[in-house]
Amino acid sequence: MHTAETEKLQKVLARAGFGSRRELESWIAQGRISINGKVATLGDRVSEKDIIRVDGNVVPREKVAGGRRRVLMYHKPVGEVTTRSDPEGRPTVFDHLPNLRNGRWVAVGRLDINTAGLLLFTSDGELAHRLMHPSRQVEREYAVRVMGEVPPEMIKRLQEGVELEDGKAHFDSIVDAGGEGANHWYHVTLLEGRNREVRRLWESQGVMVSRLIRVRYGPVTLPRWLRDGKFEDVPEHQLQALLELVEMAEPKEEKTSPRSRGGKSQDSDESPRSREDKSLPPWASPRSRVARAQESNTSPRSRVGKTQESESSPRGRGGKSQTPGASPRSRGGKAQPSKAPSSRGGSRKPPQR
């Protein structure tokens, strides 16, 4: 038993970037990994004090403890294969990636040789495993150009689901993106990554896909300025959104008290519409912004509701009463001199004798 905190061996190595947990489990079964000089077995747990070797090479302790997590977005061009080495000698998506001092890049999903667009890579195998797991249902968005007529009935069938050779499949959304002649562009989304699923769905309706580009994976969108064959680190706000999506983000500490600034709540100074706008992520589509705005306008504290509240308040606009029977202190906050003598406690003239 280890006195230090322990974790599963495959989880530690996945975080260090050696591969996905499933891949590392096969390495353990093959006897390629050892702990403190003994061949590892499935179920072994390790700590920072243990000496781990992979194919005879010692894993640095800083990698066991957990190093800096990196996530790259790569603009894959047509003609590259998503593999580390190709027996046919074709270019691979790993050819243009930067070298890692320790560990290696793990691809988040795959794109076939004829598909271009966004492909994520990470040095954290555990993150890659979670993003690819079907239970997470990470949304993928594709721009697809099809040749052939696409009537509304076909769109309905593709969204309701059609039978493919490996089971039923469907698009979660289909948005017309324009086009001329026989070629027409659509933006489609789905929550899984089966092999050639987008192409097979369209082909099941007798329509041929002439171009396919992945433009988004979860919260990460392919930048317009990123040329094919180039990569960039995922911006920090999108990286945090990725981690939150798969429940790997560290809890954030509140910098200010919710009742700061004169004892008033920060949220009370904002309307529901402004709060909705701030909560929208930078990758939100115009369609989702409209939907969220409509929801906020129908909330109990809508603009109409606020107006009614202000009009019914005894100290409405500027502290002035809206009712005609206002008190003497309702205007300007100053009391008006009373013309009639007070009924109680007032001074009286002595009677004349």
C-alpha positions in Angstrom: 0.0 0.0 0.0 1.2 3.4 -0.9 1.0 6.2 1.7 0.9 8.9 -1.0 -2.2 9.5 -3.1 -2.5 7.0 -5.9 -4.2 6.9 -9.3 -4.8 4.2 -11.9 -1.7 3.6 -14.0 -3.4 4.1 -17.3 -5.0 7.4 -16.1 -1.6 8.8 -15.1 0.0 7.8 -18.4 -2.9 9.1 -20.4 -2.6 12.5 -18.7 1.1 12.4 -19.5 0.2 12.2 -23.2 1.2 8.5 -23.9 -2.1 7.7 -25.4 -5.8 7.1 -24.6 -6.7 5.0 -21.6 -8.0 2.2 -23.9 -4.7 2.1 -25.8 -2.7 2.1 -22.6 -4.7 -0.8 -21.2 -3.6 -2.8 -24.2 0.1 -1.8 -23.5 -0.3 -3.0 -19.9 -1.7 -6.3 -21.2 1.2 -6.6 -23.6 3.7 -6.2 -20.7 5.2 -2.9 -22.1 4.9 -1.0 -18.8 6.6 -1.7 -15.5 6.3 -0.2 -12.0 9.4 -0.2 -9.7 11.0 -3.0 -11.8 7.9 -5.2 -11.9 5.7 -5.8 -15.0 2.5 -3.8 -14.5 -1.0 -5.4 -14.6 -4.4 -4.0 -15.1 -5.8 -2.4 -12.0 -2.4 -1.2 -10.7 -2.2 2.2 -9.0 0.8 4.5 -8.8 1.9 7.7 -7.0 4.6 10.3 -7.7 7.1 8.1 -5.7 6.8 5.2 -8.1 9.3 4.6 -11.0 7.3 3.9 -14.2 8.9 2.6 -17.3 7.3 2.4 -20.8 9.2 0.2 -23.2 12.1 0.4 -20.8 12.2 4.2 -20.7 11.6 5.9 -17.4 8.7 8.3 -17.3 9.8 11.6 -15.7 8.3 12.3 -12.3 7.0 15.7 -13.5 4.9 13.9 -16.1 3.5 11.6 -13.4 2.6 14.5 -11.2 1.0 16.2 -14.2 2.4 18.9 -16.4 1.0 21.7 -18.5 -2.0 20.6 -20.5 -1.9 21.7 -24.2 -4.7 21.5 -26.8 -4.0 22.4 -30.4 -6.5 23.2 -33.2 -5.2 22.0 -36.5 -6.7 22.9 -39.9 -6.5 19.6 -41.7 -6.3 19.8 -45.5 -7.7 17.2 -47.9 -5.2 14.5 -48.7 -3.8 13.9 -45.2 -4.6 10.8 -43.2 -5.3 10.7 -39.4 -2.6 8.3 -38.4 1.0 8.5 -37.1 2.5 6.5 -39.9 1.0 5.4 -43.2 2.2 2.3 -45.0 1.4 3.9 -48.4 3.6 6.9 -47.6 0.8 9.5 -47.6 1.2 12.6 -45.5 -0.3 12.5 -42.1 -1.8 15.0 -39.7 1.1 14.6 -37.3 3.7 15.8 -39.8 3.1 19.5 -39.1 2.7 19.4 -35.3 5.3 20.7 -32.9 7.5 18.3 -30.9 6.7 17.6 -27.3 9.6 17.2 -24.8 7.7 14.5 -22.9 4.7 12.5 -24.1 3.1 12.8 -27.4 0.1 14.4 -29.2 -3.2 12.5 -29.1 -5.8 13.2 -31.8 -9.3 13.9 -30.6 -11.3 11.9 -33.2 -10.5 11.4 -36.8 -11.2 12.9 -40.2 -11.1 10.8 -43.4 -8.6 11.7 -46.2 -11.2 13.6 -48.2 -12.5 15.7 -45.3 -10.9 19.0 -44.2 -11.3 21.3 -41.3 -10.9 21.3 -37.5 -9.0 18.5 -35.8 -8.0 18.8 -32.1 -4.8 17.4 -30.6 -3.9 17.4 -26.9 -1.0 16.3 -24.7 -3.6 15.0 -22.1 -4.8 11.5 -23.1 -7.5 11.6 -20.4 -9.0 14.7 -21.9 -8.9 13.1 -25.4 -10.6 10.0 -24.0 -13.4 12.0 -22.4 -14.0 14.2 -25.5 -14.3 11.1 -27.8 -16.5 9.0 -25.5 -20.0 8.7 -26.9 -21.6 9.3 -23.4 -20.3 12.9 -23.5 -22.3 13.7 -26.7 -19.9 16.5 -27.8 -21.5 18.4 -30.7 -19.7 18.5 -34.0 -20.6 21.0 -36.8 -19.8 20.5 -40.5 -20.1 22.7 -43.5 -21.2 20.3 -46.3 -21.7 21.0 -50.0 -24.0 18.6 -51.8 -25.0 18.0 -55.4 -28.6 17.3 -56.1 -32.1 18.5 -55.1 -32.8 18.6 -51.4 -36.6 18.9 -50.8 -38.0 19.6 -47.3 -39.1 16.0 -47.0 -35.5 14.9 -47.2 -34.4 17.4 -44.5 -37.1 16.0 -42.3 -36.0 12.4 -42.8 -32.4 13.2 -42.1 -33.3 14.9 -38.8 -35.7 12.2 -37.7 -33.2 9.4 -38.5 -32.4 6.9 -41.3 -31.1 3.4 -41.1 -27.4 2.9 -42.0 -25.4 -0.4 -42.0 -24.2 0.2 -38.4 -27.5 1.4 -37.0 -29.9 4.4 -37.1 -28.4 7.9 -37.4 -29.6 11.4 -37.8 -28.5 15.1 -37.9 -29.4 17.2 -34.8 -29.8 20.3 -37.0 -29.6 21.2 -40.7 -29.2 24.9 -41.7 -29.3 26.1 -45.3 -26.1 28.1 -46.0 -26.9 29.0 -49.6 -25.4 28.2 -52.9 -26.1 28.3 -56.6 -27.0 25.7 -59.2 -26.6 22.1 -58.4 -24.2 22.8 -55.5 -25.7 23.8 -52.3 -24.1 24.4 -48.8 -25.6 23.2 -45.5 -24.4 23.4 -41.9 -25.2 20.2 -40.0 -24.5 19.1 -36.4 -24.4 15.7 -34.8 -23.5 14.3 -31.4 -21.3 11.3 -32.4 -18.4 10.6 -34.6 -19.1 7.3 -36.5 -16.9 6.6 -39.5 -18.0 8.8 -42.5 -21.3 9.4 -40.9 -22.0 12.7 -42.5 -21.3 11.4 -46.0 -23.3 8.2 -45.5 -26.4 10.1 -44.2 -26.5 12.2 -47.3 -25.7 9.3 -49.6 -28.6 7.3 -48.1 -30.9 10.0 -49.7 -29.3 9.7 -53.1 -27.3 13.0 -52.7 -23.6 13.2 -53.3 -21.3 15.2 -51.0 -18.8 17.2 -53.0 -17.1 18.9 -50.1 -17.0 18.4 -46.4 -15.4 20.7 -43.7 -15.6 20.3 -40.0 -15.9 23.9 -38.6 -16.5 23.2 -34.9 -15.9 20.6 -32.2 -17.8 21.4 -29.0 -17.0 24.9 -28.0 -13.9 25.2 -30.3 -14.5 26.8 -33.7 -12.1 26.7 -36.6 -10.8 30.3 -37.0 -11.1 31.9 -40.5 -7.5 33.0 -40.4 -6.1 29.6 -39.7 -4.8 28.2 -43.1 -4.9 24.5 -43.9 -1.8 22.7 -42.6 -1.4 25.2 -39.8 -2.1 24.9 -36.0 -2.6 27.1 -33.0 -3.1 26.6 -29.3 -6.8 26.7 -28.3 -7.6 30.0 -26.6 -7.8 29.9 -22.8 -11.6 30.6 -22.7 -12.3 27.8 -25.1 -10.0 25.5 -23.3 -11.8 26.1 -20.1 -15.1 25.5 -21.8 -13.7 22.1 -23.1 -12.7 21.1 -19.6 -16.1 22.1 -18.2 -17.8 20.1 -20.9 -16.1 16.9 -19.7 -16.0 17.8 -16.0 -12.3 18.3 -15.8 -12.2 22.0 -14.9 -10.9 23.1 -11.6 -13.4 25.1 -9.4 -13.1 28.8 -9.7 -12.7 31.0 -6.6 -15.0 34.0 -6.3 -13.1 37.2 -6.4 -15.9 39.5 -5.1 -18.6 39.0 -2.6 -22.1 38.7 -4.1 -23.3 41.5 -1.8 -20.4 43.9 -2.5 -20.9 47.6 -3.6 -23.1 49.0 -1.0 -24.6 45.7 0.1 -26.4 45.2 -3.3 -26.3 42.0 -5.2 -24.2 42.1 -8.4 -27.0 40.3 -10.3 -29.7 42.8 -9.2 -28.1 45.6 -11.2 -28.5 43.7 -14.5 -31.6 42.9 -16.5 -32.2 39.3 -17.5 -31.5 40.2 -21.1 -28.0 41.6 -20.2 -27.3 38.5 -18.1 -28.3 36.2 -21.0 -26.0 38.1 -23.4 -23.0 37.8 -21.1 -23.6 34.1 -20.6 -23.5 33.5 -24.3 -20.3 31.8 -25.4 -18.2 33.4 -28.2 -19.1 30.5 -30.5 -22.9 30.8 -30.1 -24.7 31.0 -33.4 -26.9 34.0 -34.3 -29.9 31.6 -34.2 -29.1 30.6 -30.6 -28.7 34.3 -29.6 -32.1 35.1 -30.9 -33.7 32.1 -29.1 -32.0 33.1 -25.8 -33.1 36.7 -26.2 -36.7 35.6 -26.8 -36.6 33.5 -23.6 -35.3 36.4 -21.6 -38.0 38.8 -22.9 -40.7 36.4 -21.6 -39.2 36.0 -18.1 -41.1 37.3 -15.1 -38.8 40.3 -14.8 -39.2 41.5 -18.4 -39.2 45.1 -19.4 -42.9 45.4 -19.1 -42.8 43.8 -15.6 -40.1 46.3 -14.5 -42.1 49.3 -15.7 -45.2 48.1 -13.8 -43.1 47.7 -10.7 -41.6 51.1 -11.0 -45.0 52.7 -11.5 -46.5 51.0 -8.6 -43.7 51.8 -6.2 -44.4 54.6 -3.7 -41.1 56.1 -4.5 -41.1 55.8 -8.3 -38.9 57.8 -10.7 -36.5 60.1 -9.0 -38.1 59.4 -5.6 -41.4 61.2 -6.5 -44.7 59.7 -5.7 -46.9 58.9 -8.7 -50.2 59.2 -6.8 -52.0 62.6 -6.5 -52.4 62.3 -2.8 -48.7 62.6 -2.1 -47.4 63.2 1.4 -45.8 66.6 2.2 -42.3 64.9 2.1 -42.8 63.4 -1.4 -41.5 66.3 -3.4 -37.8 67.2 -3.1 -37.6 65.3 0.2 -38.5 68.5 2.2 -41.4 68.9 4.5 -43.9 71.7 3.6 -44.8 74.1 6.5 -48.2 73.2 7.9 -50.9 76.0 7.8 -53.2 74.4 10.3 -52.3 74.2 14.0 -51.4 70.8 15.2 -54.2 68.9 16.9 -51.9 67.5 19.5 -49.2 69.2 21.5 -49.8 72.7 19.9 -49.4 76.0 21.8 -52.6 77.9 22.9 -53.1 81.6 23.7 -54.0 82.3 27.4 -57.6 83.3 27.9 -58.2 87.0 28.4 -59.5 88.0 31.7 
